Amino acid sequence: MKVAAAKKPATGKKSRVVAAPSPSTSDVENANTPPTKKSSKAKKPVVASHKITEFFHVRRSTRKTGKQIKLEAHENLRDLVLNKSNEAILEIYLDAVKGRGIKTTVNFSKGDFVLEYIGNMMEYSEAKTVEEAYSHEEVGSYMYFFEHKNKKWCIDATAESPFKGRLINHSVLRPNLKTKVVEIDGRHHLIFVALREIEVGEELLYDYGDRSAETLANNPWLLNT
């Protein structure tokens, strides 16, 4: 006895079966062929060469060389010495014991030029003759003997003048100046430079350096001032 197949309810749409297309030969080959590796040596893009100065300005050094600094210092000293600039900033004062002396109205730092010892520059032999003549006239000694380039010289500042270097007093205990010979335009000058910091109102003092028995006998204060 045949059993009739159950009828499906109608959906209002006809069912259509679409057959899948068969793969082509090329598709099968592509499926079975392993993927090709990309070359690791890829070509780098070509970049135009530029100089670094196209992007950054060249920085020039503004530091002065040791030679430049030394030259500028010498030119500054030259101006101060030849123009006698510091004469105006130093003043004469009277001390009850020592008489005239010099005080400063400005501060000086260690190593600064302070003043020049100005007088008649002469060679040693001539100076000794002049010194002998002074001894008979009982003239105070303002003669400064020194050596420069293995030759002895003397600056005679005995004659009164407006230059204050001749009035700077002696001190072996508390000097604030020292003497130094410098060459300026082919001539040598005897100058005073600050031995330490010097403040406004201080008296300027330096060690005369004369330790001869005769000098000390006549001027015992040279060792205790």
C-alpha positions as CSV (number, residue, x, y, z in Angstrom):
1,M,0.0,0.0,0.0
2,K,1.6,3.3,-1.0
3,V,1.7,6.1,1.5
4,A,1.2,9.4,-0.1
5,A,3.9,12.0,0.7
6,A,2.8,14.8,3.0
7,K,2.3,18.0,1.1
8,K,4.3,21.0,2.2
9,P,2.3,24.1,3.0
10,A,2.4,26.6,0.2
11,T,4.6,29.7,0.9
12,G,3.5,31.7,-2.0
13,K,7.1,31.6,-3.5
14,K,8.5,29.0,-5.8
15,S,11.7,27.4,-4.5
16,R,14.6,27.5,-6.9
17,V,17.7,25.5,-6.5
18,V,20.8,27.1,-8.1
19,A,23.7,24.8,-8.8
20,A,27.2,26.0,-7.7
21,P,29.5,26.6,-10.6
22,S,32.3,24.1,-11.1
23,P,35.8,25.5,-10.3
24,S,37.9,26.3,-13.4
25,T,41.2,24.7,-14.0
26,S,43.0,28.0,-13.3
27,D,41.2,28.4,-9.9
28,V,42.3,24.9,-8.9
29,E,45.9,25.6,-9.9
30,N,45.8,28.9,-7.9
31,A,44.4,27.1,-4.9
32,N,47.2,24.5,-5.0
33,T,50.0,26.9,-5.7
34,P,51.7,28.4,-2.5
35,P,51.8,32.2,-2.2
36,T,54.9,33.9,-3.7
37,K,57.2,35.6,-1.0
38,K,57.8,39.3,-1.5
39,S,61.4,40.3,-1.9
40,S,62.9,41.6,1.3
41,K,65.2,43.9,-0.7
42,A,62.7,46.5,-1.5
43,K,64.1,49.5,-3.2
44,K,64.5,52.6,-1.0
45,P,63.2,55.9,-2.2
46,V,65.8,58.2,-3.6
47,V,66.3,61.2,-1.3
48,A,68.0,64.3,-2.5
49,S,71.3,65.1,-0.7
50,H,71.4,68.3,1.3
51,K,74.1,70.1,3.2
52,I,73.4,70.6,6.9
53,T,74.0,74.3,6.5
54,E,70.7,74.4,4.4
55,F,68.8,73.7,7.6
56,F,71.0,75.2,10.3
57,H,73.0,78.4,10.3
58,V,76.7,77.9,11.0
59,R,77.4,79.1,14.5
60,R,80.6,81.1,14.7
61,S,82.5,81.1,18.0
62,T,82.4,84.4,19.8
63,R,85.0,83.4,22.4
64,K,88.1,85.5,22.3
65,T,91.5,83.8,22.1
66,G,94.1,84.2,24.7
67,K,96.1,86.4,22.3
68,Q,93.1,88.7,21.7
69,I,92.5,89.1,25.4
70,K,96.1,89.9,26.1
71,L,96.2,92.4,23.3
72,E,93.1,94.2,24.5
73,A,94.4,94.3,28.1
74,H,97.7,95.8,26.8
75,E,95.8,98.4,24.7
76,N,93.7,99.4,27.7
77,L,96.8,99.7,29.9
78,R,98.5,101.8,27.2
79,D,95.6,104.2,27.2
80,L,95.5,104.5,31.0
81,V,99.3,105.1,31.2
82,L,99.7,107.6,28.3
83,N,96.6,109.5,29.2
84,K,97.4,109.5,32.9
85,S,93.8,108.8,33.5
86,N,94.0,107.7,37.1
87,E,95.7,110.9,38.4
88,A,92.2,112.4,38.7
89,I,90.7,109.7,40.9
90,L,93.5,109.8,43.5
91,E,93.7,112.5,46.2
92,I,96.5,114.0,48.3
93,Y,96.0,114.0,52.0
94,L,98.2,115.1,55.0
95,D,99.3,112.6,57.7
96,A,100.6,114.0,61.0
97,V,103.6,111.8,61.0
98,K,104.4,110.9,57.3
99,G,103.3,114.2,55.8
100,R,101.7,113.9,52.3
101,G,100.2,110.7,51.2
102,I,97.8,109.4,48.6
103,K,94.3,107.9,49.0
104,T,92.0,106.4,46.5
105,T,88.4,107.6,45.7
106,V,87.5,104.4,43.8
107,N,87.8,100.7,44.4
108,F,90.6,98.6,42.7
109,S,90.7,94.9,42.2
110,K,93.8,92.8,42.5
111,G,96.0,93.2,39.5
112,D,94.5,96.5,38.4
113,F,96.7,99.3,37.1
114,V,96.7,102.2,39.7
115,L,99.3,104.8,38.8
116,E,102.6,105.4,37.1
117,Y,105.8,106.5,38.9
118,I,106.7,109.6,36.8
119,G,109.9,111.4,36.8
120,N,113.2,111.8,34.9
121,M,114.3,108.3,33.5
122,M,118.1,107.9,33.6
123,E,120.7,105.2,33.6
124,Y,122.2,103.9,36.8
125,S,125.6,105.7,36.5
126,E,124.0,109.1,35.9
127,A,121.6,108.5,38.7
128,K,124.3,107.8,41.3
129,T,126.0,111.1,40.4
130,V,122.7,112.9,40.9
131,E,122.1,111.1,44.1
132,E,125.5,112.1,45.5
133,A,124.7,115.8,44.7
134,Y,121.4,115.5,46.5
135,S,123.1,114.2,49.6
136,H,125.0,117.5,50.0
137,E,121.8,119.5,49.5
138,E,119.8,117.5,52.1
139,V,117.1,116.8,49.5
140,G,114.5,114.2,50.3
141,S,115.0,111.1,48.2
142,Y,112.4,110.5,45.5
143,M,114.7,108.3,43.3
144,Y,113.5,104.9,42.4
145,F,116.2,102.4,41.3
146,F,115.1,99.3,39.4
147,E,116.4,96.8,36.9
148,H,114.9,96.1,33.4
149,K,116.2,93.6,30.9
150,N,119.5,93.1,32.9
151,K,120.2,96.8,32.9
152,K,119.9,99.2,35.9
153,W,117.7,102.3,35.7
154,C,116.4,105.1,37.9
155,I,113.5,107.4,37.8
156,D,114.2,110.6,39.6
157,A,111.0,112.2,40.8
158,T,112.6,114.6,43.2
159,A,111.5,117.8,41.5
160,E,107.9,118.9,42.5
161,S,105.3,117.9,39.9
162,P,101.6,117.3,39.8
163,F,102.1,113.6,39.4
164,K,100.9,111.7,42.5
165,G,103.1,108.5,42.3
166,R,106.0,110.3,43.9
167,L,103.9,110.9,47.1
168,I,102.9,107.3,47.7
169,N,104.2,106.2,51.1
170,H,106.1,103.1,52.2
171,S,104.8,100.1,54.2
172,V,106.5,96.8,54.8
173,L,103.6,95.5,57.0
174,R,100.5,96.3,55.0
175,P,101.3,97.3,51.4
176,N,98.5,97.3,48.8
177,L,100.6,98.1,45.7
178,K,103.5,96.6,44.0
179,T,105.7,98.0,41.2
180,K,106.0,96.5,37.7
181,V,107.9,97.5,34.6
182,V,105.9,97.5,31.3
183,E,106.8,98.2,27.7
184,I,104.6,100.7,25.9
185,D,105.4,101.9,22.3
186,G,109.0,100.9,22.7
187,R,109.6,102.6,26.0
188,H,109.5,101.2,29.5
189,H,107.4,102.6,32.3
190,L,107.4,101.9,36.0
191,I,103.8,101.4,37.2
192,F,101.9,100.5,40.4
193,V,99.4,97.7,40.3
194,A,97.0,96.6,43.1
195,L,98.5,93.9,45.3
196,R,95.0,93.0,46.7
197,E,91.5,94.5,46.7
198,I,91.7,98.2,47.6
199,E,88.6,100.1,48.9
200,V,87.6,103.7,48.6
201,G,89.4,105.9,51.2
202,E,92.4,103.6,51.7
203,E,95.9,105.0,51.6
204,L,98.0,103.7,48.8
205,L,101.2,102.1,50.1
206,Y,104.1,100.0,48.8
207,D,107.3,98.5,50.1
208,Y,110.2,100.7,49.0
209,G,112.4,97.6,49.2
210,D,115.5,99.4,50.5
211,R,117.1,97.4,53.3
212,S,120.6,98.8,53.3
213,A,122.1,99.5,56.7
214,E,122.6,103.2,55.9
215,T,119.0,103.7,54.9
216,L,117.6,101.8,57.9
217,A,119.9,103.8,60.3
218,N,118.5,107.0,58.9
219,N,114.9,105.7,58.5
220,P,114.1,103.0,61.1
221,W,110.4,103.5,60.5
222,L,110.9,101.6,57.2
223,L,110.7,98.3,59.1
224,N,107.8,98.9,61.5
225,T,105.2,100.6,59.3
